[in-house]
Amino acid sequence: MSENSGGIMGVKIKIMPTSPSVNLKTIEETAKKLVEHEKGRNREYIIEPIAFGLKAVIAFFEWPEEAPLERLEKRFMAIKDVSSIDIIDMRKIA
């Protein structure tokens, strides 16, 4: 990030698969590539149990404050086997 850019946001997004049989590692790897492509910085990805065998990918990454997050949200929704995404936390970290 350049010195004259705005602040850095910490963003946490829950990515829900279409079914319990979906390969979550594939979703995680695709999400990581999208974050980097859109000029974000990956921090942590965890697999979180939801209910009845269903698990979600929780993506935590740094995002430039001045960059619109909507474009990345649309790209996450376009990942194969993703049923929904939900921003669960977003705050300024730098």
C-alpha positions as CSV (number, residue, x, y, z in Angstrom):
1,M,0.0,0.0,0.0
2,S,1.4,3.4,-0.8
3,E,2.1,6.0,1.9
4,N,-0.5,8.4,0.5
5,S,-3.4,5.9,0.5
6,G,-6.1,5.9,3.1
7,G,-6.3,3.6,6.1
8,I,-6.4,-0.2,6.3
9,M,-9.6,-2.0,7.2
10,G,-9.7,-5.5,8.8
11,V,-12.5,-7.4,7.1
12,K,-14.0,-10.7,8.2
13,I,-16.4,-12.4,5.8
14,K,-18.3,-15.7,6.3
15,I,-18.5,-17.7,3.1
16,M,-21.2,-20.3,3.1
17,P,-21.0,-23.3,0.7
18,T,-24.0,-24.7,-1.1
19,S,-23.8,-28.1,0.7
20,P,-21.7,-30.0,3.3
21,S,-20.0,-32.0,0.6
22,V,-18.4,-28.9,-1.0
23,N,-14.6,-28.8,-0.9
24,L,-13.9,-25.8,1.4
25,K,-10.2,-25.7,0.6
26,T,-11.0,-24.9,-3.0
27,I,-13.3,-22.0,-1.9
28,E,-10.6,-20.8,0.5
29,E,-7.9,-20.8,-2.1
30,T,-10.1,-19.0,-4.7
31,A,-11.0,-16.4,-2.1
32,K,-7.3,-15.8,-1.2
33,K,-6.5,-15.3,-4.9
34,L,-9.4,-12.8,-5.3
35,V,-8.3,-10.8,-2.2
36,E,-4.7,-10.5,-3.5
37,H,-5.9,-9.7,-7.0
38,E,-8.1,-6.9,-5.7
39,K,-5.1,-5.4,-3.7
40,G,-6.0,-6.8,-0.3
41,R,-3.7,-8.8,2.0
42,N,-4.8,-12.2,3.4
43,R,-4.4,-12.6,7.2
44,E,-6.3,-15.7,8.3
45,Y,-8.8,-18.3,7.0
46,I,-10.5,-20.8,9.2
47,I,-13.2,-23.4,8.7
48,E,-16.0,-22.9,11.2
49,P,-18.7,-25.6,11.9
50,I,-22.2,-24.2,11.5
51,A,-24.8,-27.0,11.9
52,F,-25.7,-30.4,10.7
53,G,-22.3,-31.0,9.2
54,L,-22.3,-27.7,7.3
55,K,-19.1,-25.6,7.7
56,A,-18.2,-22.1,6.5
57,V,-15.0,-20.5,5.5
58,I,-14.2,-17.4,7.6
59,A,-11.9,-15.1,5.6
60,F,-10.0,-12.4,7.5
61,F,-8.0,-9.9,5.4
62,E,-6.7,-6.4,5.2
63,W,-8.5,-4.1,2.8
64,P,-7.6,-0.5,1.6
65,E,-10.2,1.8,3.2
66,E,-10.6,3.8,-0.1
67,A,-11.3,0.7,-2.2
68,P,-15.0,-0.4,-2.7
69,L,-15.6,-3.8,-1.0
70,E,-18.7,-4.5,-3.2
71,R,-16.7,-5.6,-6.1
72,L,-14.9,-8.2,-4.0
73,E,-18.2,-9.3,-2.5
74,K,-19.6,-10.0,-6.0
75,R,-16.5,-12.0,-6.9
76,F,-16.8,-14.1,-3.7
77,M,-20.5,-14.8,-4.6
78,A,-19.4,-16.0,-8.1
79,I,-17.1,-18.6,-6.6
80,K,-18.3,-22.1,-7.6
81,D,-20.4,-23.8,-4.8
82,V,-20.8,-20.6,-2.7
83,S,-24.4,-20.0,-1.6
84,S,-23.9,-16.8,0.4
85,I,-21.5,-14.4,2.0
86,D,-21.9,-12.2,5.0
87,I,-19.6,-9.5,6.4
88,I,-19.3,-10.3,10.1
89,D,-16.8,-7.7,11.1
90,M,-15.1,-4.7,9.5
91,R,-13.0,-2.1,11.4
92,K,-10.1,0.2,10.8
93,I,-6.8,-1.4,11.9
94,A,-4.2,1.1,10.5
